[in-house]
Amino acid sequence: MNTPTNRAAAVSDDVLERARAVRLMVFDVDGVLTDGRLFLGDDGQEYKSFNSRDGHGMRMLKDSGVTLAILTGRRSQVVSRRAADLDIEHVIQGRRDKLPAFEDLLSTLALPPSAAAFVGDDLVDLPVMRRAGLGIAVADAAPEVLAHAHWVTTRAGGQGAAREACELIMRAQGQYERLIAAYLT
């Protein structure tokens, strides 16, 4: 498990500009919203562990006006349940070739790729990361993914990386302070 860190991921002017344009945030699941481990029971039941702070960050990002989506190569009822809990209406599962699914989602939402961010961790995520306006890798992503990311979180998948990515977008768009004000009054 990652230990808390006090350092913030460096944010270049280019990344901030890309983050300001984001209207759609797409997340991979295994290795991004989870730590990548799969727990399979003898009965065939699949279990995943999600970070509650990631979930709250996703809710805050949605409240700021950014549309959320999940795009994953695996199929899992657990993912459907988590998405429902977070009120994520765009959930695409079982698509190992993620780029056509991403392109379909952009078309459905009438958005250009520059208005989308994608958070990934493994090789299958590279085509979407390279097409999205803002490609984000989690800290423990595959080396090739890290090399092609516009920005890399300081936290690992399932350990706060999604929250960090959400906060990047909210801060770049000037929404973060407004959203946390409700917790400070």
LOLUM-648074 format. One record per residue (C-alpha): residue number from 1; residue in one letter; x, y, z. Coordinates in Angstrom, 3 decimals. Layout:
# residues N
{NUM "a" {X Y Z}},
...
# end
This chain:
# residues 185
{1 "m" {0.000 0.000 0.000}},
{2 "n" {1.265 3.450 -0.861}},
{3 "t" {2.076 5.720 2.027}},
{4 "p" {0.676 9.248 2.010}},
{5 "t" {2.818 11.783 0.255}},
{6 "n" {3.160 15.515 0.718}},
{7 "r" {4.507 16.171 -2.746}},
{8 "a" {2.150 17.247 -5.484}},
{9 "a" {2.551 16.031 -9.028}},
{10 "a" {4.133 18.709 -11.186}},
{11 "v" {1.624 20.392 -13.454}},
{12 "s" {2.907 22.095 -16.587}},
{13 "d" {1.132 24.940 -18.361}},
{14 "d" {0.334 22.511 -21.192}},
{15 "v" {-1.368 20.087 -18.784}},
{16 "l" {-3.339 22.907 -17.159}},
{17 "e" {-4.520 24.091 -20.571}},
{18 "r" {-5.560 20.552 -21.501}},
{19 "a" {-7.318 20.116 -18.129}},
{20 "r" {-9.284 23.344 -18.556}},
{21 "a" {-10.785 21.927 -21.790}},
{22 "v" {-12.014 18.661 -20.197}},
{23 "r" {-15.768 18.046 -20.337}},
{24 "l" {-15.551 14.238 -20.168}},
{25 "m" {-13.399 12.201 -17.761}},
{26 "v" {-13.020 8.518 -18.608}},
{27 "f" {-11.564 5.989 -16.173}},
{28 "d" {-10.193 2.504 -16.697}},
{29 "v" {-11.055 0.227 -13.760}},
{30 "d" {-8.465 -2.457 -12.944}},
{31 "g" {-5.255 -0.688 -11.976}},
{32 "v" {-6.885 2.771 -11.878}},
{33 "l" {-10.024 2.621 -9.731}},
{34 "t" {-8.625 -0.522 -8.081}},
{35 "d" {-5.088 -1.623 -7.314}},
{36 "g" {-5.305 -4.078 -10.198}},
{37 "r" {-5.726 -7.218 -8.125}},
{38 "l" {-8.650 -9.511 -8.937}},
{39 "f" {-10.210 -11.585 -6.180}},
{40 "l" {-12.077 -14.606 -7.506}},
{41 "g" {-14.064 -16.881 -5.224}},
{42 "d" {-14.541 -20.619 -5.687}},
{43 "d" {-18.127 -19.843 -6.658}},
{44 "g" {-16.928 -17.638 -9.532}},
{45 "q" {-17.804 -14.423 -7.715}},
{46 "e" {-15.443 -11.525 -8.449}},
{47 "y" {-14.445 -8.990 -5.807}},
{48 "k" {-12.750 -5.625 -6.241}},
{49 "s" {-11.648 -3.028 -3.737}},
{50 "f" {-12.417 0.617 -4.493}},
{51 "n" {-11.080 3.684 -2.696}},
{52 "s" {-13.888 5.749 -1.131}},
{53 "r" {-11.890 8.975 -1.521}},
{54 "d" {-11.557 8.290 -5.239}},
{55 "g" {-15.324 7.924 -5.346}},
{56 "h" {-15.893 11.209 -3.542}},
{57 "g" {-13.505 12.968 -5.908}},
{58 "m" {-15.451 11.562 -8.836}},
{59 "r" {-18.721 12.825 -7.335}},
{60 "m" {-17.195 16.272 -6.852}},
{61 "l" {-15.934 16.322 -10.444}},
{62 "k" {-19.384 15.387 -11.696}},
{63 "d" {-20.878 18.153 -9.530}},
{64 "s" {-18.484 20.582 -11.224}},
{65 "g" {-20.138 19.800 -14.564}},
{66 "v" {-17.748 17.222 -16.023}},
{67 "t" {-19.338 14.052 -17.418}},
{68 "l" {-17.883 10.793 -16.056}},
{69 "a" {-17.439 7.484 -17.850}},
{70 "i" {-15.919 4.079 -17.219}},
{71 "l" {-14.236 2.170 -20.042}},
{72 "t" {-12.865 -1.256 -19.178}},
{73 "g" {-11.803 -4.379 -21.002}},
{74 "r" {-13.366 -6.731 -18.451}},
{75 "r" {-17.030 -7.307 -17.579}},
{76 "s" {-18.017 -7.220 -13.941}},
{77 "q" {-21.223 -6.763 -11.981}},
{78 "v" {-19.089 -5.149 -9.281}},
{79 "v" {-18.157 -2.359 -11.715}},
{80 "s" {-21.821 -1.870 -12.655}},
{81 "r" {-22.728 -1.577 -8.990}},
{82 "r" {-19.907 0.899 -8.243}},
{83 "a" {-20.865 2.997 -11.262}},
{84 "a" {-24.492 3.054 -10.108}},
{85 "d" {-23.389 4.088 -6.600}},
{86 "l" {-21.480 7.011 -8.126}},
{87 "d" {-24.263 7.873 -10.609}},
{88 "i" {-21.984 7.299 -13.609}},
{89 "e" {-24.263 6.825 -16.588}},
{90 "h" {-21.654 5.984 -19.234}},
{91 "v" {-20.284 2.519 -18.403}},
{92 "i" {-18.631 0.559 -21.185}},
{93 "q" {-17.429 -2.915 -20.240}},
{94 "g" {-15.929 -5.855 -22.080}},
{95 "r" {-14.132 -3.751 -24.704}},
{96 "r" {-10.502 -4.826 -24.943}},
{97 "d" {-10.113 -2.630 -28.022}},
{98 "k" {-11.020 0.547 -26.203}},
{99 "l" {-10.418 3.133 -28.925}},
{100 "p" {-13.582 2.416 -30.982}},
{101 "a" {-15.653 2.507 -27.776}},
{102 "f" {-14.046 5.830 -26.832}},
{103 "e" {-14.744 7.246 -30.303}},
{104 "d" {-18.395 6.094 -30.042}},
{105 "l" {-18.725 7.798 -26.650}},
{106 "l" {-17.303 11.040 -28.021}},
{107 "s" {-19.749 10.858 -30.922}},
{108 "t" {-22.698 10.193 -28.604}},
{109 "l" {-21.769 13.188 -26.452}},
{110 "a" {-20.853 15.351 -29.478}},
{111 "l" {-17.426 16.108 -28.025}},
{112 "p" {-14.038 16.405 -29.707}},
{113 "p" {-11.168 14.279 -28.320}},
{114 "s" {-9.597 17.462 -26.924}},
{115 "a" {-12.527 17.748 -24.470}},
{116 "a" {-11.822 14.313 -22.975}},
{117 "a" {-9.379 13.038 -20.377}},
{118 "f" {-8.573 9.367 -19.909}},
{119 "v" {-6.932 7.760 -16.871}},
{120 "g" {-5.156 4.471 -17.558}},
{121 "d" {-2.416 2.164 -16.372}},
{122 "d" {-1.643 -0.559 -18.917}},
{123 "l" {-0.814 -1.128 -22.561}},
{124 "v" {-4.442 -1.601 -23.642}},
{125 "d" {-5.081 1.977 -22.474}},
{126 "l" {-2.458 3.577 -24.724}},
{127 "p" {-4.615 4.099 -27.842}},
{128 "v" {-7.242 6.026 -25.857}},
{129 "m" {-4.660 7.914 -23.794}},
{130 "r" {-2.942 9.044 -26.988}},
{131 "r" {-6.249 10.118 -28.590}},
{132 "a" {-7.681 11.975 -25.580}},
{133 "g" {-6.904 15.623 -25.066}},
{134 "l" {-5.451 14.762 -21.662}},
{135 "g" {-3.899 11.339 -21.095}},
{136 "i" {-3.282 10.597 -17.418}},
{137 "a" {-1.316 7.634 -16.059}},
{138 "v" {-1.411 6.419 -12.473}},
{139 "a" {1.940 6.381 -10.675}},
{140 "d" {2.354 2.602 -10.899}},
{141 "a" {1.371 2.320 -14.568}},
{142 "a" {3.367 0.289 -17.077}},
{143 "p" {6.549 2.109 -18.179}},
{144 "e" {5.239 2.548 -21.737}},
{145 "v" {2.079 4.166 -20.399}},
{146 "l" {4.084 6.509 -18.171}},
{147 "a" {6.176 7.505 -21.187}},
{148 "h" {3.114 8.537 -23.231}},
{149 "a" {1.085 10.279 -20.501}},
{150 "h" {0.589 14.012 -20.491}},
{151 "w" {0.517 13.846 -16.682}},
{152 "v" {1.257 11.183 -14.043}},
{153 "t" {-0.363 11.037 -10.613}},
{154 "t" {1.768 10.674 -7.495}},
{155 "r" {-0.531 7.952 -6.158}},
{156 "a" {-0.989 4.409 -7.382}},
{157 "g" {-4.162 2.943 -8.870}},
{158 "g" {-6.773 2.229 -6.212}},
{159 "q" {-4.796 4.341 -3.734}},
{160 "g" {-6.054 7.841 -4.490}},
{161 "a" {-4.904 8.283 -8.100}},
{162 "a" {-8.435 8.877 -9.389}},
{163 "r" {-9.055 11.521 -6.717}},
{164 "e" {-5.797 13.225 -7.652}},
{165 "a" {-6.810 13.272 -11.333}},
{166 "c" {-10.248 14.675 -10.461}},
{167 "e" {-8.696 17.406 -8.345}},
{168 "l" {-6.347 18.333 -11.194}},
{169 "i" {-9.338 18.986 -13.456}},
{170 "m" {-11.342 20.842 -10.792}},
{171 "r" {-8.391 23.065 -9.862}},
{172 "a" {-7.544 23.827 -13.493}},
{173 "q" {-11.157 24.788 -14.134}},
{174 "g" {-11.380 26.940 -10.983}},
{175 "q" {-14.018 24.699 -9.393}},
{176 "y" {-12.156 23.076 -6.503}},
{177 "e" {-12.402 25.910 -3.958}},
{178 "r" {-16.101 26.400 -4.704}},
{179 "l" {-16.822 22.715 -4.207}},
{180 "i" {-14.956 22.343 -0.920}},
{181 "a" {-16.470 25.552 0.510}},
{182 "a" {-19.574 23.560 1.509}},
{183 "y" {-17.393 21.425 3.805}},
{184 "l" {-15.755 24.440 5.436}},
{185 "t" {-18.850 26.347 6.542}},
# end
